[in-house]
Amino acid sequence: MQVAIILGAAMAFLAVAFGAFGAHALKDKFKEQKYADNWETACRYLMYHALGLMLVGILINILGESGALTTATWCMFIGSLIFSGSLYILSLTGIRKLGAITPIGGVLQLAAWICVIIAAI
């Protein structure tokens, strides 16, 4: 079973679902335009990293299992949950303190891409 591909496909599904939900059901519900923009950013980055996870899964199939690719898988997944998840909650609630944890997710996403570089080298 290829965990990275499964997680990536599930995240891609959620990115599309949340994007549609935000564009239709929440369209006029955001308190301010910046919250709608945050929602869209969360969807976009969730999709980017969903595709990234599927790429990692393909690399595992080509290069074989490695610590770097395993770390990339979990950093990308957890980073996306924190990054996009905090933006989704911020957009719905307006609780600005949630913005303080968003960069933690971003750093994990960056670390994932560095792990992909290491695995490729």
C-alpha positions in Angstrom: 0.0 0.0 0.0 1.4 3.4 -1.0 0.6 5.8 1.9 1.8 9.0 0.2 -0.4 8.5 -2.8 -3.4 7.6 -0.7 -2.9 10.7 1.5 -2.3 12.9 -1.5 -5.4 11.7 -3.3 -7.5 12.3 -0.1 -6.0 15.8 0.3 -6.8 16.6 -3.4 -10.3 15.5 -2.9 -10.6 17.7 0.2 -9.0 20.7 -1.7 -11.7 20.4 -4.4 -14.5 19.9 -1.9 -13.4 22.8 0.3 -12.9 25.0 -2.7 -16.4 24.4 -4.0 -17.8 24.8 -0.5 -16.0 28.1 0.0 -17.0 29.4 -3.5 -20.7 28.4 -3.2 -21.9 27.8 0.4 -19.7 30.3 2.1 -19.5 32.9 -0.6 -21.3 35.6 1.3 -20.6 34.3 4.8 -17.1 35.5 5.3 -16.8 38.5 7.7 -14.2 40.2 5.5 -12.7 39.6 2.1 -9.4 38.7 3.6 -11.1 35.6 5.1 -12.3 34.5 1.7 -8.8 35.1 0.4 -7.4 33.0 3.3 -9.8 30.2 2.4 -8.7 30.2 -1.2 -5.0 30.2 -0.1 -5.7 27.2 2.1 -7.4 25.3 -0.8 -4.6 26.2 -3.2 -1.8 25.0 -0.9 -3.7 21.9 0.1 -3.9 21.0 -3.6 -0.2 21.8 -4.3 0.8 19.6 -1.4 -1.7 16.9 -2.4 0.1 16.7 -5.8 3.4 16.8 -4.0 2.5 13.8 -1.8 1.5 11.9 -4.9 4.8 12.8 -6.5 6.6 11.6 -3.3 4.7 8.3 -3.7 5.8 8.0 -7.3 9.4 8.7 -6.2 9.2 6.0 -3.6 8.1 3.6 -6.3 11.0 4.7 -8.5 13.8 5.2 -6.0 12.6 2.9 -3.2 11.8 3.6 0.4 14.1 6.0 2.1 14.2 8.0 5.3 14.1 11.3 3.4 11.0 10.3 1.4 9.3 9.0 4.5 10.0 12.2 6.3 8.9 14.2 3.3 5.6 12.3 3.3 4.8 13.1 6.9 6.1 16.6 6.9 4.0 17.4 3.8 0.9 15.8 5.3 1.1 17.2 8.8 2.3 20.6 7.5 -0.7 20.8 5.2 -3.1 19.9 8.0 -1.6 22.7 10.1 -1.2 25.3 7.4 -4.5 24.8 5.6 -6.4 23.7 8.6 -5.5 26.8 10.6 -6.4 29.0 7.6 -9.8 27.3 7.3 -10.6 27.7 11.0 -9.3 31.3 10.9 -11.6 32.1 7.9 -14.6 30.6 9.6 -14.1 32.0 13.1 -12.1 35.2 12.6 -9.8 34.1 15.5 -6.6 35.9 14.5 -4.4 34.0 17.0 -4.8 31.0 14.8 -2.6 32.8 12.3 0.3 32.3 14.6 0.4 28.5 14.0 0.0 28.7 10.2 3.8 29.3 9.7 4.5 26.0 11.6 2.7 24.2 8.8 4.5 26.2 6.2 7.9 25.3 7.7 6.9 21.6 7.7 6.0 21.9 4.1 9.3 23.5 3.3 11.1 20.8 5.2 9.2 18.2 3.1 10.5 19.7 -0.2 14.1 19.8 1.2 13.7 16.1 2.0 12.6 15.5 -1.6 15.8 17.2 -2.8 17.9 15.1 -0.4 16.3 11.9 -1.7 16.9 12.9 -5.3 20.6 13.6 -4.6 
